[in-house]
Amino acid sequence: MVSIEIVRRTDLFASLADDDLHVLAACFQVRQHARGDFVYRQGDPGDTMLVIATGRLVAFTDAVDGTSTSLNEMGPGELLGEMSFLDPAPRSATVRAAADSVTYELSHDTMTVLSRRAPKAASALVTAGIRGMTRRLRTLDERIEAELNRLSAATIDDATEQR
């Protein structure tokens, strides 16, 4: 079982009352990951979310041609897997431990328990999940815009050369 003191030290949960912290801590499963271990693999079934307690995790996607694209590096206090936690679906990325790491895992099914017994904790998780997804969408928007600008500039250069 996870100590409520450890949970309280996570910014996401720092403002929760002790009763909510106890319920939340009881819902976590502790997971240990050695450096290089796969935490999730892209396409695997997903219905859990992790809070990183210690260490570093790296998310990346695999293309059909075998290349990988790094998406994000995460550390203590950060969440991952919130999309599958809120809406169970296959994993959208692969996650590996960049360093020995400890994570706290919550399954989608725990939201029912948290909603009844610790609604503020459930709300904090949903809010954090939405913020995490929004942050990644903004990053994706920036990447798409940069790629479109690059393609547009290349098209203009090609048209200029053809004249």
C-alpha positions as CSV (number, residue, x, y, z in Angstrom):
1,M,0.0,0.0,0.0
2,V,1.1,3.5,-0.8
3,S,1.7,5.9,2.2
4,I,-0.6,8.9,2.3
5,E,2.6,11.0,3.0
6,I,4.0,10.0,-0.4
7,V,0.6,10.8,-2.1
8,R,0.4,14.1,-0.3
9,R,3.9,15.1,-1.7
10,T,2.5,14.8,-5.2
11,D,1.4,18.3,-6.3
12,L,-1.8,17.0,-7.8
13,F,-3.0,15.6,-4.5
14,A,-1.4,18.1,-2.0
15,S,-4.7,20.0,-1.4
16,L,-6.8,16.9,-0.6
17,A,-8.1,16.1,2.9
18,D,-6.6,13.1,4.8
19,D,-9.8,11.1,4.3
20,D,-9.5,11.5,0.5
21,L,-5.8,10.7,0.6
22,H,-6.4,7.5,2.5
23,V,-9.0,6.3,-0.1
24,L,-6.7,7.3,-2.9
25,A,-3.6,5.7,-1.5
26,A,-5.6,2.4,-1.0
27,C,-6.5,2.4,-4.7
28,F,-2.9,2.6,-6.0
29,Q,-0.8,-0.3,-7.0
30,V,2.9,0.2,-6.7
31,R,4.9,-0.7,-9.8
32,Q,8.7,-0.8,-10.1
33,H,10.5,-0.4,-13.4
34,A,14.2,-1.0,-14.1
35,R,16.0,1.3,-16.5
36,G,15.1,0.2,-20.0
37,D,11.9,-1.7,-19.0
38,F,8.8,-1.2,-21.2
39,V,6.0,0.3,-19.0
40,Y,3.5,0.3,-21.9
41,R,3.7,-0.7,-25.5
42,Q,1.9,1.1,-28.3
43,G,-1.3,-0.8,-29.2
44,D,-1.5,-2.7,-25.9
45,P,-4.9,-2.6,-24.2
46,G,-5.1,0.2,-21.8
47,D,-7.3,1.1,-18.8
48,T,-4.7,2.4,-16.3
49,M,-3.0,5.6,-15.4
50,L,0.3,6.1,-13.7
51,V,1.6,8.7,-11.3
52,I,5.4,8.8,-11.4
53,A,6.8,8.7,-7.9
54,T,10.5,8.5,-8.7
55,G,12.6,8.2,-11.8
56,R,12.1,9.2,-15.5
57,L,9.9,7.7,-18.2
58,V,10.1,8.3,-21.9
59,A,7.1,8.1,-24.3
60,F,7.5,7.5,-28.0
61,T,5.6,6.2,-31.0
62,D,6.7,3.5,-33.5
63,A,6.2,4.0,-37.2
64,V,5.5,1.2,-39.6
65,D,9.0,1.7,-41.1
66,G,10.5,0.9,-37.7
67,T,11.5,4.5,-36.8
68,S,10.6,5.9,-33.4
69,T,9.5,9.5,-32.6
70,S,10.1,10.7,-29.0
71,L,7.1,12.4,-27.6
72,N,7.8,13.3,-24.0
73,E,10.0,12.7,-21.0
74,M,8.3,12.6,-17.7
75,G,9.4,12.7,-14.1
76,P,8.1,12.6,-10.5
77,G,4.6,13.9,-10.0
78,E,3.6,13.6,-13.6
79,L,0.8,11.5,-15.0
80,L,0.8,9.2,-18.0
81,G,-1.8,6.9,-19.4
82,E,-4.6,9.3,-18.6
83,M,-6.3,8.9,-22.0
84,S,-6.8,5.1,-21.4
85,F,-7.7,5.7,-17.7
86,L,-10.5,8.1,-18.7
87,D,-11.5,6.2,-21.9
88,P,-10.2,2.6,-22.0
89,A,-8.6,2.1,-25.4
90,P,-5.3,0.7,-26.9
91,R,-2.2,2.6,-25.8
92,S,-1.3,5.4,-28.2
93,A,2.5,5.3,-27.4
94,T,5.2,3.1,-26.0
95,V,6.7,4.1,-22.6
96,R,10.1,3.0,-21.3
97,A,11.9,3.7,-18.1
98,A,14.8,6.0,-18.8
99,A,15.9,5.4,-15.2
100,D,14.9,3.1,-12.4
101,S,11.5,4.3,-11.5
102,V,8.5,3.7,-9.2
103,T,5.0,4.5,-10.3
104,Y,1.6,4.4,-8.7
105,E,-1.0,2.8,-10.9
106,L,-4.8,3.4,-10.9
107,S,-7.1,1.3,-13.0
108,H,-10.2,2.7,-14.7
109,D,-12.4,0.7,-12.3
110,T,-11.0,2.7,-9.3
111,M,-12.9,5.8,-10.6
112,T,-16.1,4.2,-9.4
113,V,-14.7,3.8,-5.9
114,L,-13.1,7.2,-5.9
115,S,-16.3,8.9,-7.2
116,R,-18.3,7.5,-4.3
117,R,-15.8,7.6,-1.4
118,A,-13.4,10.4,-2.4
119,P,-15.1,12.7,-5.0
120,K,-12.4,15.4,-4.6
121,A,-9.7,12.9,-5.4
122,A,-11.7,11.7,-8.4
123,S,-12.1,15.3,-9.6
124,A,-8.4,16.0,-9.2
125,L,-7.6,13.0,-11.3
126,V,-10.0,13.9,-14.1
127,T,-8.8,17.5,-14.0
128,A,-5.1,16.4,-14.2
129,G,-5.9,14.0,-17.0
130,I,-7.6,16.7,-19.0
131,R,-4.8,19.1,-18.4
132,G,-2.3,16.5,-19.5
133,M,-4.2,15.7,-22.7
134,T,-4.6,19.4,-23.4
135,R,-0.9,20.0,-23.0
136,R,-0.1,17.2,-25.4
137,L,-2.7,18.5,-27.9
138,R,-1.0,21.9,-27.8
139,T,2.4,20.3,-28.5
140,L,0.9,18.3,-31.3
141,D,-0.7,21.4,-32.8
142,E,2.7,23.1,-32.7
143,R,4.4,20.2,-34.4
144,I,1.7,20.1,-37.1
145,E,2.0,23.8,-37.7
146,A,5.8,23.6,-38.0
147,E,5.5,20.7,-40.4
148,L,2.9,22.5,-42.5
149,N,5.1,25.6,-42.6
150,R,8.1,23.5,-43.6
151,L,6.1,21.8,-46.4
152,S,4.6,25.1,-47.5
153,A,8.1,26.7,-47.7
154,A,9.4,23.7,-49.7
155,T,6.5,24.0,-52.1
156,I,7.2,27.7,-52.6
157,D,11.0,26.9,-53.1
158,D,10.1,24.3,-55.7
159,A,7.8,26.6,-57.6
160,T,10.5,29.4,-57.6
161,E,13.1,27.0,-58.9
162,Q,10.8,25.8,-61.7
163,R,10.4,29.4,-63.0
